[in-house]
């Protein structure tokens, strides 16, 4: 019964966040404080309570700067004649589409109210401007979001190899191997994502470094848990990174679109923090990525510490059972040194033979 329950839980962890995608305190800018802007904000608050966290900006230039600095996902510039949507598809294609839909709803509502009034007003036009567009070769951001899951799997595989390889006898050998493997794997991932698919077009060296850091944080955690817990550490790291970190990462949508509480959990794990930092680095010059960088560094340092000193902490090699093998060896050695009940030891047989010869001589 255990395996079906585990499979059910895994399906729930992956399907539940995807099935409950909705805006929750999404940071959105509002340009100007005119009557049209105030009416729009009041209508959105009443219609979708808790969906948006509004920030006011005096003009579109200020709103653009806020989008580029990762303070907001986008902004709405609302007037009596038109609505301009300042979006950033590189930040989240889902949020960018949501803002366009909200702007169109506001325009339709204003047109209905104007038609019902004594003085029918002209139709309100909606214009969308992509301030930070996603790569042209990856218009929906599918390549970007699809790269997170393989990085998680590869990081765990690297950690398992480093922790269990018999040729790596010293801790610093394991640490050096882990760093080199992650750097090489990060370079390979970048060559595929950008060189072949063109999905990460900016800040090439920094993007490669972030891909490597994501792998390091995951693999170091896996290797450290294996050094501390043995085979149970591999299962724990896989459950933590694959079955919790990936579905809660928000890589395919945005953390603010996930169910409440899940977004914070995902951003405190390497898959979620890595996806957000990679987005910040590849498209926003690293703006807003300091917190995500700190999360990855914390997991990496903890993993390195466990890899270096895990054997000293547990007092045993990884993968061995607590005292079982040592105790069996010790008891076997002691038993072999004692005479068995059914036969005499060689020394005793020699003594008996020597005594019989003396009796015969006598």
C-alpha positions in Angstrom: 0.0 0.0 0.0 2.9 2.4 0.5 3.9 2.7 -3.2 0.4 3.8 -4.4 0.2 6.3 -1.6 3.6 7.8 -2.5 2.6 8.0 -6.2 -0.7 9.7 -5.2 1.2 12.2 -3.1 3.7 13.0 -5.9 0.9 13.5 -8.4 -0.8 15.9 -5.9 2.4 17.9 -5.3 2.8 18.5 -9.0 -0.8 18.9 -10.1 -2.2 20.9 -7.2 -0.1 24.1 -7.7 -0.7 24.0 -11.5 -4.4 23.6 -11.0 -4.7 26.5 -8.6 -2.8 29.2 -10.6 -4.3 32.6 -9.8 -2.9 36.1 -9.0 -2.1 36.6 -5.3 -0.6 39.9 -4.3 1.1 40.3 -7.7 3.1 43.6 -7.7 1.6 45.8 -10.4 2.2 49.5 -11.1 -0.5 52.1 -11.7 0.6 55.2 -13.6 -0.9 58.5 -12.5 -3.5 59.3 -9.8 -6.3 60.6 -12.1 -9.9 59.7 -11.8 -9.7 56.9 -14.4 -6.8 55.3 -12.5 -8.6 55.5 -9.2 -11.8 54.0 -10.6 -9.8 51.2 -12.2 -8.0 50.4 -8.9 -11.2 50.4 -7.0 -12.9 48.1 -9.5 -10.0 45.6 -9.5 -9.9 45.6 -5.7 -13.6 44.8 -5.5 -13.7 42.3 -8.3 -10.4 40.5 -7.4 -9.6 41.1 -3.8 -6.1 40.2 -2.9 -5.0 39.6 -6.5 -2.8 42.6 -6.9 -0.4 44.7 -4.9 -0.6 48.2 -6.5 2.2 50.6 -6.7 1.7 54.2 -7.9 4.1 55.9 -10.3 4.0 59.5 -11.6 4.8 58.6 -15.2 5.5 55.7 -17.6 9.3 56.2 -17.3 9.2 55.6 -13.6 7.0 52.5 -14.1 9.5 51.2 -16.7 12.3 51.6 -14.3 10.4 49.8 -11.6 9.8 46.9 -14.1 13.4 46.7 -15.0 14.5 46.8 -11.4 12.1 43.9 -10.6 9.9 45.9 -8.3 6.7 45.1 -10.2 5.8 42.7 -13.0 4.1 45.4 -15.1 2.1 48.6 -15.0 -1.1 50.0 -16.3 -1.2 53.6 -17.6 -5.0 54.4 -17.6 -6.6 57.5 -19.1 -10.1 58.4 -20.3 -9.2 57.5 -23.9 -6.8 54.6 -23.8 -5.0 52.1 -21.6 -1.3 51.3 -22.0 -0.1 48.0 -20.6 3.6 48.0 -19.7 4.5 44.3 -19.3 7.6 42.2 -19.1 7.2 38.8 -20.7 10.7 37.9 -19.5 9.5 38.2 -15.9 6.5 35.9 -16.5 4.6 35.2 -19.6 1.6 34.3 -17.5 1.5 37.6 -15.6 2.1 39.5 -18.9 -1.0 37.8 -20.4 -2.9 38.4 -17.2 -2.2 42.2 -17.3 -3.4 42.3 -21.0 -6.6 40.6 -20.1 -7.2 42.9 -17.1 -6.6 45.9 -19.3 -9.1 44.7 -21.9 -11.7 44.0 -19.2 -11.2 47.6 -17.9 -11.7 48.9 -21.4 -14.8 46.9 -22.0 -16.3 47.9 -18.6 -15.6 51.6 -19.3 -17.2 51.3 -22.8 -20.3 49.7 -21.3 -20.6 52.5 -18.7 -20.1 55.1 -21.3 -22.7 53.7 -23.6 -25.2 53.6 -20.7 -24.6 57.2 -19.8 -26.2 60.3 -21.2 -23.1 61.1 -23.2 -21.7 58.1 -25.0 -17.9 58.1 -25.0 -15.5 56.8 -27.6 -14.1 53.3 -27.4 -11.1 52.9 -25.2 -8.0 51.5 -27.0 -5.7 49.1 -25.3 -2.0 49.2 -26.2 0.6 46.7 -24.9 4.3 47.5 -24.7 6.8 44.7 -23.8 9.4 46.5 -21.7 11.6 43.4 -21.2 10.7 40.9 -23.8 11.6 37.2 -23.7 14.0 35.8 -26.3 12.5 35.7 -29.8 13.5 32.0 -30.1 11.6 31.2 -27.0 8.5 33.4 -27.2 6.5 31.5 -24.5 9.4 30.9 -22.2 9.0 27.1 -22.5 12.7 26.4 -22.9 13.5 28.4 -19.8 11.0 26.7 -17.6 11.8 23.2 -19.0 15.5 23.6 -18.0 14.8 23.7 -14.2 13.7 20.0 -13.9 16.7 18.5 -15.6 19.1 20.7 -13.5 17.5 19.2 -10.4 17.9 15.6 -11.5 21.4 16.1 -12.7 22.4 17.9 -9.5 21.2 14.9 -7.4 23.0 12.5 -9.7 26.3 14.4 -9.3 25.8 14.5 -5.5 25.2 10.8 -5.4 28.3 10.0 -7.4 30.5 12.3 -5.4 29.3 10.9 -2.1 29.6 7.2 -3.0 32.6 7.1 -5.4 35.3 4.9 -3.9 38.1 6.6 -5.8 37.4 9.8 -4.0 38.9 9.0 -0.6 39.6 12.5 0.8 36.8 15.0 1.4 38.5 17.7 -0.6 38.7 15.3 -3.5 34.9 15.0 -3.4 34.5 18.7 -3.1 36.8 19.5 -6.1 35.1 16.8 -8.2 31.7 18.2 -7.3 32.7 21.8 -8.4 34.3 20.7 -11.6 31.3 18.4 -12.6 28.8 21.2 -11.8 30.7 23.8 -13.8 31.0 21.4 -16.8 27.3 20.5 -16.5 26.3 24.1 -16.2 28.3 25.0 -19.4 26.6 22.1 -21.2 23.2 23.3 -20.1 24.0 26.8 -21.3 25.3 25.7 -24.6 22.0 23.8 -25.2 19.7 26.5 -23.8 21.4 29.5 -25.6 23.8 28.1 -28.2 21.3 25.7 -29.7 17.9 27.1 -28.6 18.6 30.8 -28.0 16.6 31.0 -24.8 19.2 32.9 -22.6 20.5 35.7 -24.8 22.0 38.1 -22.3 25.0 38.1 -19.8 26.5 34.9 -21.0 29.2 34.4 -18.4 26.9 35.3 -15.5 24.2 33.0 -16.8 26.6 30.1 -17.0 27.8 30.9 -13.5 24.2 30.8 -12.2 23.4 27.5 -13.9 26.5 26.1 -12.3 25.6 27.5 -8.9 22.1 26.0 -9.1 23.7 22.6 -9.8 26.2 23.1 -7.0 23.6 23.9 -4.4 21.5 20.8 -5.3 24.4 18.4 -5.7 26.2 19.6 -2.5 23.0 19.1 -0.5 22.5 15.6 -1.9 26.1 14.6 -1.3 26.0 16.1 2.2 22.8 14.2 3.1 24.2 11.0 1.8 27.4 11.5 3.8 25.3 12.1 6.9 22.5 9.6 6.5 23.7 7.1 4.0 21.2 5.8 1.5 18.4 7.6 3.3 20.1 10.8 2.4 19.6 10.1 -1.3 15.9 9.6 -0.8 15.5 12.7 1.3 17.4 14.9 -1.2 15.3 13.6 -4.1 12.0 14.1 -2.2 13.1 17.6 -1.1 14.4 18.9 -4.5 12.3 17.0 -7.0 8.9 16.5 -5.4 8.8 19.7 -3.4 11.3 22.1 -5.0 10.3 21.7 -8.6 6.4 22.0 -8.4 6.7 24.9 -6.0 9.4 26.7 -7.9 7.1 28.9 -10.0 9.4 28.6 -13.0 6.6 28.0 -15.5 4.4 30.8 -14.2 5.4 33.0 -11.2 5.7 32.5 -7.5 2.8 35.0 -6.9 0.5 32.8 -9.0 1.0 29.7 -6.8 -1.2 28.9 -3.8 -0.5 30.9 -0.7 2.4 29.6 1.4 3.7 27.4 -1.4 5.4 30.3 -3.1 7.6 31.0 -0.1 8.5 27.4 0.3 9.6 27.1 -3.3 11.7 30.2 -3.2 13.6 28.9 -0.1 14.6 25.8 -2.0 17.3 25.7 -4.7 15.0 24.9 -7.7 12.8 27.9 -7.0 15.6 30.3 -6.0 17.7 29.1 -9.0 14.9 29.7 -11.5 14.2 33.2 -10.2 17.9 34.1 -10.1 18.4 32.8 -13.6 15.6 34.9 -14.8 16.9 38.0 -13.0 20.4 37.4 -14.4 19.5 36.6 -18.0 17.0 39.5 -18.5 17.2 42.0 -15.7 21.0 42.6 -15.1 20.8 40.7 -11.8 18.2 43.2 -10.3 16.2 41.6 -7.5 18.4 38.5 -7.3 20.3 39.1 -4.1 17.9 37.2 -2.0 17.9 34.2 -4.3 21.6 34.3 -4.5 21.8 34.1 -0.7 19.5 31.1 -0.6 21.7 29.2 -3.1 24.8 30.1 -1.3 23.3 28.9 2.0 22.4 25.5 0.7 25.8 25.2 -1.0 27.7 26.0 2.2 25.7 23.6 4.3 26.2 20.9 1.7 30.0 21.6 1.5 30.2 21.4 5.3 28.4 18.0 5.4 30.6 16.7 2.6 33.8 17.8 4.4 32.9 16.8 7.9 30.1 14.3 7.5 32.2 11.3 8.4 33.5 13.0 11.5 30.0 13.9 12.6 28.5 10.4 12.2 31.7 8.5 13.0 31.1 6.1 10.1 31.5 5.9 6.3 28.5 6.7 4.2 26.2 3.8 3.4 27.3 1.6 6.3 24.9 0.4 8.9 25.4 1.6 12.4 28.0 -0.7 14.0 26.6 -3.8 12.3 29.5 -4.7 10.1 32.1 -3.6 12.6 30.5 -5.6 15.3 30.1 -8.7 13.1 33.8 -8.5 12.2 34.9 -8.1 15.8 32.8 -11.0 17.0 34.0 -13.2 14.1 37.6 -12.5 15.0 37.0 -13.3 18.7 35.1 -16.5 17.8 37.8 -17.7 15.5 40.3 -17.3 18.3 38.3 -19.5 20.7 38.0 -23.3 20.4 34.7 -24.6 19.1 32.5 -27.0 21.0 32.7 -29.8 18.6 36.5 -30.0 17.9 39.7 -29.3 19.7 41.9 -26.5 18.7 45.2 -27.3 17.0 47.2 -26.5 20.1 45.1 -28.8 22.2 45.3 -31.6 19.7 49.1 -31.2 19.7 49.2 -31.3 23.4 47.1 -34.5 23.5 49.3 -36.2 21.0 52.4 -35.2 22.9 51.0 -36.6 26.1 50.1 -39.9 24.4 53.7 -40.2 23.1 55.0 -39.7 26.6 52.7 -42.3 27.9 53.8 -44.8 25.3 57.4 -44.0 26.0 56.7 -44.6 29.7 
